[in-house]
Amino acid sequence: MAVPLLRLCSFSLSPTPYTTPSIFHSFNPTTTFLRFKLHSTLFHSTIPMSQDKGSTKSSSMTPYEEALEALSSLITRRTRVGDVNLEERFNVLFEYVKMLDLEEAISNMKIIHVAGTKGKGSTCTFTESILRNCGFRTGLFTSPHLIDIRERFRLDGLEISEEKFLAYFWWCYDRLKEKTDDKVPMPPFFHFLALLAFKIFSAEQVDVSIMEVGLGGKYDATNVVQAPVVCGITSLGYDHMEILGNTLGEIAGEKAGIFKHRIPAFTVPQPDEAMHVLKEKASRLNVPLQVVNPVDARLLDGSTLGLEGEHQYTNAALAVALCSMWLKMSGHLQDTNLEQTQHTLPEPFIKGLATASLQGRAQIVPDQHVNNEASNELVFFLDGAHSPESMEACARWFTLAIKGQDQTSFHQKMDNSKFSTEMVKMNIGERDHKKSTQILLFNCMSVRDPQLLLPQLMKTCADHGVYFRKALFVPALSMYHKVGSHALTPTDTNINLSWQLTLQRVWESLMQGNKGKSTDAASEELKDDMGMSANNFEHSAVFPSLPVAIKWLRDRVQQNQSTRFQVLVTGSIHLVGDVLKLIKK
């Protein structure tokens, strides 16, 4: 039975005031490690001074680069399936928790735990923003990061500072290095990050920790939490099938692995097969599982969601339910208040939903390299969709965004940077005189099926009258065994492009099937020098690297100054992050 949102939201707020630990009243980079050493009671043990890290580092590296180098050493080159026993690897996590003396800290944390296929990051972001606007000190752990690893650890809505990250990182890394051996080796990359998040949030004394599951649920590193305050399951779909199963029922079973005995849980409307499994798992554990329907826009009292897309009303509803239950279960909300009704959500909830921000999801960013003259325009529309369902949602958002019937609203939704504002002021009078051309910039992991992703994208866009002039396929830029700015590969014309050529063949086949359909985009005149392309067809091109593709786009803008280029970047959150690194330099 769906839960009326109004019954979950009416209350008065009186959170316990947070007092910043004295250790961080003045956080000076030059005294970071000394301060942590002197305040050892906060960490249960002394944090080593920076020179005592124990491993040989290059003197040319900055302290932050040294930490990223050490973190990169934890990235296994094994595939995520095959010789990896997920259950055994999960069970070892509890050994790491003991090594870091985190058992009591984790048990005392007031955690909101969120799993799902689509919308985990958005739901967690809404949840954090609501509770922060309610006056609580928040910790948010999400994945993946787009530009900097510190994005995964947010305190009061801001990514953790470099100084704090270094101190907590080396405290955990050195202690694990000291205590692990051949029998219990160092934890793999994501497991370490989850442990680090628990350390950070417990030491920072946050009021609430919002933990996003990385993959699945049952054997995810965040699932060492034995007693969360409330759990949430976002929309389920087909993703990571090589690990989670080939049916929605199997996938739902893995996601429901975060359910704990008698701990309340919420989910959103699901396909019947998935919902049946969720209810069955909940019943076995006496979990009071409730279903919430999308937020009615009227409850926002004229405000709009900070994250764009129709699907975000579903994510927002789940966040509202999670926050309301957390407030109730943690003693900040009286039972009687839940029965009250009102015509809008509480003001802190509205502000939290309206100001939530998440990179790489329905994000619009003008290219800072090109957009320095009123006559030129190149805008990137970025969304990390990588499942058929999220691809459809991405396409719907893109088609509405580029139509921009309300130009003022469109501009206000663009990336909130000083440059964007200046660009808007220069171009606001120019827009109506330009033709628009839509370009697709795409890559996805080889474990995903382009026969499911690309047709969904093309069909949804076509249903809304939007057609791509060209689809550009590029290889991955980031090296997945490295983190940090040094994780970008140099331009390499000898790189294996077989997967990108496969993607291109799928696209060209789809275009042939749609031949004869009238498209304004196809009839546009466009100076189209494809000299840098590795493989060029009428409707698509493969480039040897992302920087080369970006250069081609910038050149096209210069050569076609009467045309506005609108580039949809999707298929991979990693691709979105790499594009942001290049265009925001």
Residue, then its C-alpha position, 0 to 999 in steps of 0.5 A: m500500500a502506498v504511503p501518503l507523503l503528507r502523513l510522513c512530513s508534518f512536524s516541528l524541528s528541534p535537533t540537538p545542536y552540533t558542536t564542532p570538535s575542538i580539533f577542527h576549529s582551526f584546521n591548518p594544513t601545516t599542523t593537520f597531523l600534529r593536531f590529530k596526534l594530540h587529539s588521539t582520543l577522537f580516533h582511539s589511537t594516535i595518527p602517525m605523522s606524515q613522515d611515518k607512512g611506511s612506504t616509499k613515496s616520490s619526493s616530486m609528489t604532493p601529499y595528496e598525490e601520495a595518498l591517491e597513489a596508495l589508494s590506487s594500489l588497492i584497485t584489483r585488476r581482476t574482473r568483478v566476477g570469476d575468481v572473486n567469491l563475494e560472500e567470502r570477501f564480504n565476511v572479511l570486512f568484519e575483520y577490517v572493522k575490528m582492525l580499525d576499532l570501528e565496531e562500536a562507532i558503526s553501531n552508534m551511528k544513525i544511518i540511512h542505507v539506500a540500495g537500488t538500480k536507478g536513482k540511488g545517488s539522487t535519493c541520497t542527495f535529496t535525503e542529505s539536503i533535507l536533513r541538513n536544512c533541518g539543522f542536522r550535521t550530515g555525512l554522505f557517502t556516494s559513488p562513483h566520483l566524477i573528478d575527485i575522490r573526495e566527492r564520495f565523502r561529504l560533510d554538511g553537503l561539501e566534499i571533505s577537505e584535502e587536509k581532513f581526507l589525508a589525515y583520515f586516509w593515512w590513519c586507516y591505511d597505515r593501521l590496516k597495512e600494519k595488521t593485514d597479512d597474506k591470510v587477510p590482505m589489504p581490502p580492495f578499493f571500494h571496501f577501503l573507501a566504505l571503511l574510510a567513510f565510517k571512520i570519517f563520519s564517526a570521528e566527525q560526529v555527524d548526526v546522520s550518515i547517508m550511505e549509498v550502496g555501491l553494488g547490489g546490497k547483500y555483499d556490498a561493503t556498506n552492508v557491514v551496518q547491522a542496525p541502520v535507522v531506516c533503509g530505502i530501495t530505489s527503482l529496480g532494473y536490469d544492471h550488473m546482471e553478470i553479478l546480480g542475476n538475470t531476472l528482476g527477481e534475482i536482482a531484487g533479492e540482492k538489493a533486499g540484502i540490506f534489509k535488517h530485522r524489524i528495521p523500517a524500509f521504504t521503496v518506490p513502485q516496482p515491476d511486479e516480479a521485483m516487488h514480490v521479492l522485496k515483500e517476501k524478503a521483508s516479511r521474512l525479517n519482519v521488516p515494515l516495508q512501505v511503498v511511496n508514490p512520486v511527490d506531487a509538485r503542488l507539495l513544493d509550494g511553487s518550488t522546483l526540484g534541484l535535480e531535473g527530470e520527471h523521474q526525480y519526483t519518485n526519488a524525492a518521494l523516497a527521500v521524504a519518506l526516509c527523512s521522516m522515518w529517520l526523524k521519528m526513529s531517532g527521536h526528533l519527531q513525535d508520533t502524533n505529528l505524523e498524523q497531521t495533514q498540510h497542503t505543502l511539505p515542511e519548509p526545510f523539506i522543500k528547501g532541501l529538495a529545491t537546493a539539492s545538487l548532484q554532478g553528472r545527473a541531468q547537468i548542463v554545462p557550457d564549454q568554457h573553451v568555446n563560449n567566449e564569443a557571443s557568436n559561438e555556442l557549445v553546450f554539454f548535456l551530461d547524464g550518467a545513464h547506463s541502463p535501459e530505464s535510465m536511458e529513457a529518462c535521460a532522453r526525456w530530460f534532454t528533449l525537454a531541456i533543449k526545447g527550452q520554451d522558457q529560456t529564462s528557466f533553461h538558463q537558470k538550470m545551467d551549471n551554476s558557475k560564474f562563467s555560465t552566468e556571463m555566457v548566458k548574459m552574452n548569448i541571451g539575445e543571440r539564441d533565437h537566431k541560431k539553428s540547433t544541432q544535436i550531437l551524441l557523445f557516447n561510451c558504455m562498459s562492454v558488460r552492457d548491451p548497446q542493443l538495449l541502450l541505444p534503441q531506447l535512447m534513439k526512440t525516446c528522443a525521436d518520439h519527442g521530435v529530436y534527432f541526432r546529427k551525429a553520434l560520436f563514440v570514444p574509448a574510456l579516458s580514465m584508467y580504472h587502476k588509478v585515481g586522481s588527475h594522473a588517472l587520465t591516459p594520454t592521447d593514443t591513436n593505437i588504442n583498441l577501438s573494437w568496442q567503439l566500432t561495435l557501438q557504431r555498428v549498432w547505431e548505424s543499423l538503427m539509423q538504417g532502420n529509421k531511414g525515410k523518417s523526416t528529420d530537420a537535423a539530417s537536412e542541416e548544412l554542417k561543415d563536417d571535416m572528419g579528418m580526426s575520426a578513426n572511422n566515419f560514417e554518415h551518421s556516426a564517427v569513432f574517435p581514438s580518444l575523448p580529447v580528440a572528439i572534444k577538439w573536433l566539436r570545438d572546431r565544428v563550432q568555430q566553422n559553423q557559427s550560425t549553429r548552436f551545438q547541443v551535445l548529449v553525453t551519456g552511457s557511462i558516469h565515467l565518461v561524464g566525469d572525464v568530459l567534465k575534467l576536460i571542459k571545466k579546466 
